Amino acid sequence: MHSVVGAPKESFIKIEKAEDGGIGGKGKWRPVTRGLRPGSESEVMKKYLSGGFYQAQ
């Protein structure tokens, strides 16, 4: 991140996400069930990644 004068600034954040099923890994994370994660892509996501929604004008 950069400040107004252009000098780099450091920023630290902490993000935590427990699986929906809890620490034991029960259940699946919502993006996985919706086909939005690598390895579990839905057909729509595969079409998007391959450029299937692009239309030249």
URPE-V662517 format. One record per pair of residues at least 24 apart in sequence whose C-alpha atoms are under 7 Angstrom apart, sorted by the first residue. I is the first residue (numbers start at 1). J is the second residue. D is the distance in Angstrom with one decimal. If there is no record, write none. Layout:
i=I j=J d=D
i=I j=J d=D
This chain:
none
